[in-house]
Amino acid sequence: MSGRTIPSWRIVVEAEIVKLRKFQEFLRTEDKLVFQDLLNQCKLYAPYASTMVSTIKEVPLLFSMLFGQHKKIIELEKKILMLETLATKTETTVSKRTVQGPVEKADIVQTNRSSC
């Protein structure tokens, strides 16, 4: 029995993406962009996906897509947490100012005159 040459994983990814583009053709314009992003995940993580031992070529591709999407979710969660933290700090600052009372013009004028 002679040995077979195994194609590079990048070649496999490109061939599978060509097959998947048939699905993309029937999507609405905005959905095509989303699908294109999924396909880009396959290319982006191709070196890592190539290390998976699977007789089904689609498994590493799907795993790459899932990984890319999960990574985006984590990034969005971090941004949301940061925004919530900023909002809480802003609310706390506004609350402190409200408790102290508004600054009167007369107070500012007196402060300026006393410093002269």
C-alpha positions as CSV (number, residue, x, y, z in Angstrom):
1,M,0.0,0.0,0.0
2,S,1.4,3.4,-1.0
3,G,1.1,6.4,1.3
4,R,-1.3,9.2,0.6
5,T,-0.3,12.9,0.8
6,I,-2.5,14.7,3.2
7,P,-3.4,18.2,1.9
8,S,-2.5,21.2,4.0
9,W,-5.2,22.2,6.4
10,R,-5.4,25.7,4.9
11,I,-6.2,24.1,1.5
12,V,-8.9,22.0,3.2
13,V,-10.3,25.1,4.9
14,E,-10.4,27.0,1.6
15,A,-12.1,24.1,-0.2
16,E,-14.8,23.8,2.6
17,I,-15.4,27.6,2.6
18,V,-16.0,27.4,-1.2
19,K,-18.7,24.8,-0.5
20,L,-20.2,26.9,2.3
21,R,-20.4,30.0,0.1
22,K,-23.3,28.2,-1.7
23,F,-25.3,28.6,1.5
24,Q,-24.2,32.3,1.8
25,E,-25.6,33.1,-1.7
26,F,-29.2,32.7,-0.5
27,L,-28.9,34.8,2.6
28,R,-30.1,38.4,2.9
29,T,-27.4,41.1,2.6
30,E,-27.0,41.7,6.3
31,D,-26.9,38.0,7.0
32,K,-24.2,37.5,4.4
33,L,-22.0,39.8,6.4
34,V,-22.6,37.7,9.6
35,F,-21.9,34.5,7.7
36,Q,-18.7,36.0,6.2
37,D,-17.5,36.7,9.7
38,L,-18.1,33.1,10.7
39,L,-16.1,31.9,7.7
40,N,-13.3,34.3,8.6
41,Q,-13.1,32.6,12.0
42,C,-12.3,29.4,10.2
43,K,-9.3,31.1,8.5
44,L,-8.2,32.9,11.6
45,Y,-8.0,29.8,13.7
46,A,-7.0,27.4,11.0
47,P,-3.5,26.7,12.5
48,Y,-5.1,25.7,15.8
49,A,-7.9,23.7,14.2
50,S,-5.4,21.7,12.2
51,T,-4.2,20.1,15.4
52,M,-7.6,18.5,16.0
53,V,-7.8,14.9,15.0
54,S,-11.1,14.5,13.2
55,T,-12.2,12.4,10.3
56,I,-15.0,14.9,9.7
57,K,-13.5,18.1,8.2
58,E,-16.4,20.2,9.4
59,V,-15.7,19.6,13.1
60,P,-12.6,21.7,13.3
61,L,-14.2,24.4,11.2
62,L,-17.3,24.5,13.4
63,F,-15.1,24.5,16.5
64,S,-13.1,27.5,15.1
65,M,-16.4,29.3,14.5
66,L,-17.6,28.6,18.0
67,F,-14.3,29.6,19.6
68,G,-14.3,32.9,17.7
69,Q,-17.8,33.7,18.7
70,H,-17.2,32.8,22.3
71,K,-14.2,35.0,22.4
72,K,-16.3,37.9,21.1
73,I,-18.9,37.2,23.7
74,I,-16.3,37.4,26.5
75,E,-15.0,40.7,25.1
76,L,-18.5,42.1,25.0
77,E,-19.1,41.0,28.6
78,K,-16.0,42.8,29.7
79,K,-17.1,46.0,27.9
80,I,-20.6,45.7,29.5
81,L,-19.0,45.3,32.9
82,M,-16.8,48.3,32.3
83,L,-19.8,50.4,31.2
84,E,-21.8,49.3,34.2
85,T,-18.9,50.1,36.5
86,L,-18.6,53.6,34.9
87,A,-22.3,54.1,35.2
88,T,-22.3,53.2,38.9
89,K,-19.3,55.5,39.6
90,T,-21.2,58.3,37.8
91,E,-24.3,57.7,39.7
92,T,-22.4,57.8,43.0
93,T,-20.7,61.0,42.0
94,V,-24.0,62.6,41.1
95,S,-25.6,61.4,44.3
96,K,-22.8,62.9,46.4
97,R,-23.2,66.3,44.6
98,T,-26.9,66.1,45.2
99,V,-26.5,65.4,48.9
100,Q,-24.0,68.3,49.3
101,G,-26.4,70.6,47.6
102,P,-26.0,72.7,44.5
103,V,-23.2,75.3,44.4
104,E,-24.6,78.8,44.7
105,K,-23.3,81.6,42.5
106,A,-22.9,83.7,45.7
107,D,-20.6,81.1,47.1
108,I,-18.4,81.2,44.0
109,V,-18.3,85.0,44.0
110,Q,-17.4,85.1,47.7
111,T,-14.6,82.6,47.2
112,N,-13.2,84.6,44.3
113,R,-13.3,87.9,46.2
114,S,-11.6,86.4,49.3
115,S,-8.7,85.0,47.2
116,C,-8.0,88.4,45.7
